[in-house]
Amino acid sequence: MPVTVLDERTALVVIDIQRSVIGLPTFQPTAGIVQRCGSLAKAFRRAVRPVVLVNVEWRPEIMLAPRADAKPPPRTPTPDFAKLADDLEADPASDIFITKRQWGAFYGTELDLQLRRRKVTGIVMCGIATSIGVESTARDAFERGYNLTFASDAMTDLFEDAHQNAINRIFPRIGEIGTTDEIVAKLRT
């Protein structure tokens, strides 16, 4: 289904488009994903709509680590681990920067507060990984009553089946799905 409408007060939330994440072995090349996330950010800035750039800071001593059968891959964070991708052209004067320390961008951050202060009612989501950071944040946003739109061509995952499950089964139940071009066109109307 195409995107029907974007709320007048819609923000873009970009999940984990940072150096350490865009280097992961995703099922689609990340270069196109990063480029489309950057295009969305530019379009939202031109339309004077909020752009939220979320990154994850991964330090074992501050991460949640409940028991789980599948452990995350071992990582040694580099100094630029959390640095946002240059293609986002982050604007310190207007963008909202959120650092998360778990999958979802709402828990333990001020994301909801920043959106509510701007009277945001809708969120367009993009980023990596579809079934982890994007889906976790989207589920929390849905439970908080935000109208959701997903830029399906501006997200990817480590596993194609996980990406397809989110796109085909989860996202249609909590929002609308469209392409970057469709979403940018709706910003103009």
N, C-alpha and C positions, 0 to 999 in steps of 0.2 A: 504494500500500500504506500502511496506517496504521502509526503508530509502535507497535512491539510492547512495548518496555520502555526505561526509562532506567536506566543504571547507578546504583548507590547513590551513587557519587562522580562525578556529572556536573556540569560547569561550563557556564555560558552564556558564549559569546564573541560579542560584538557588534562588527561591523566598520564603522568609518568613519561612524558616525551623528554627524556633526559639521557645523557650520554651512556650511562650504564645499562639502561633498558633498551635503547634502540640498537645496542650491540648484541642483544640476545638472539638466539636462533629461532626466529619466528617462522611460521609457515608461509608468509608473504614477505617480500623484501620491505624493510622498514622505510627505505628512502621515500617511496610514494606516500606512505602513511604520514610521515613527518611533514612532507610538503603539503598535503591536504589539511593537516592540523594547522599549519602555518597560514594557509589560505583562509581557513575559517577564522583564525585569530585576526587577520588583517580586515576581513569583512566585518567582523563584530566591532572592531575599533572604528572603522569608517562609519558604521551605523550608530556609534556612540552607545554601545551596549557593553556590559561588563565582560571582561575576559579573565578567567580564573586559571592560573597555571599551577598545577599540582605536581609536586615531586615527592619522591620517597627518600627518606634518609634511613639508611640501613646500617644500624650499628647493633650488634648482637646484645649488648648490655641494656638497650632500651626497647628492644622489640618484644612483642607478645610472643610467647613460645609455649602454647599449650600442647599436650600430648597429641600426636597425629601419626598415622601410619606412614604417610609420605612426607618426608622431611624436605625442606627447601634445599636447593643445591648450595653447597658451601661457597661462600663469597668472601673475598677480601676487598673491602671498599678502597677504591683509589681516591686520591684527593679531589678528582672531578666527578666522582660517582653521581652526585645529585645535581650537577650542572645541567640546566635546561638546554635543549638543542638550539643551535643558532637560528635555524629556520623559523622558529617561533617569533623571532624578533621581539622578545620580551620588552615591554615598555614600563619601566619602574614608576613612571608618573601616573599611569592609569590602570595597569593590570593589578590583579589581586594575586598574591603569592601564598600558597598553602603548602606546608611541608607535613606530610603524614608519616606515620611510623608503623603502619599496618596496611592491609589491602584497601580498605575504604577510606575515602577522603573526609567523611563527616566525623567519625569517632575520634575524639581526642584533639580536634582542631577547631578553629573558629570559622569554618566554611559556612555553616548555616547562619551564623551571626552576620557574617559579611554579606551574604545574599539577602537576608531579611532586612538589613539596614538599607539596602538599595531597592527594597520592595520587589525583588525578583520573584516571579511566579512560574517561570519556565526555564528549563536547562537544556542546552544542546550538549551532548557528550561525545567525546572522541578520545583516542589514546590507546595505550598498551598496558596491560593485556586485557583483551575483551572479557574473558571469563573470570578475571581476578580483580584488578583495580577498577575497570570500567563497570563491570556488573555489580561489584560490592557497593560502589558509590551510588550507582543507579537504584539499587534496591533501597538504600537508605533515603535517597531523595524521594522516591515514590512514597515511602512510609511517612515522609514529612509533607506530602501533598503537592510537590512540584510537578508540573507538566513536563514530560520528558520527550526529547527527540534525539535519535541516535544517528550519527553520521557513519553509516555502515562501511563506507569506503575509506574512512579515516581511523580505522582501528584494526588491530590484528592480535594474534595470540601465539603462544608457543605451539599449540596444537590446533589443527584445522577443525577437528570434531568439537573441541571445546568452544571455539569461535562460533561455529555453526549452531551449536546448541543455544548459545546466548542470543544470537541474531534471529534464529527461527522459532525458539520456544519461550525464552524469557522476555526479551525486549518487546515483542508484540503485545504481551500481557500488561506491560507497565508504561508503554509510550508508543510513539510513532517512529518509523524508520525511513530514512531517506539518504540520498547521496549528498556529498559536499555541494555540488552544483544546485541541487534542489533547495537545500537549506539557505545557501547564499541568495538564491532568487526570492525566497520567502522573506528575507531580511529587507529586501527592497520594496515589498508590497505593504 
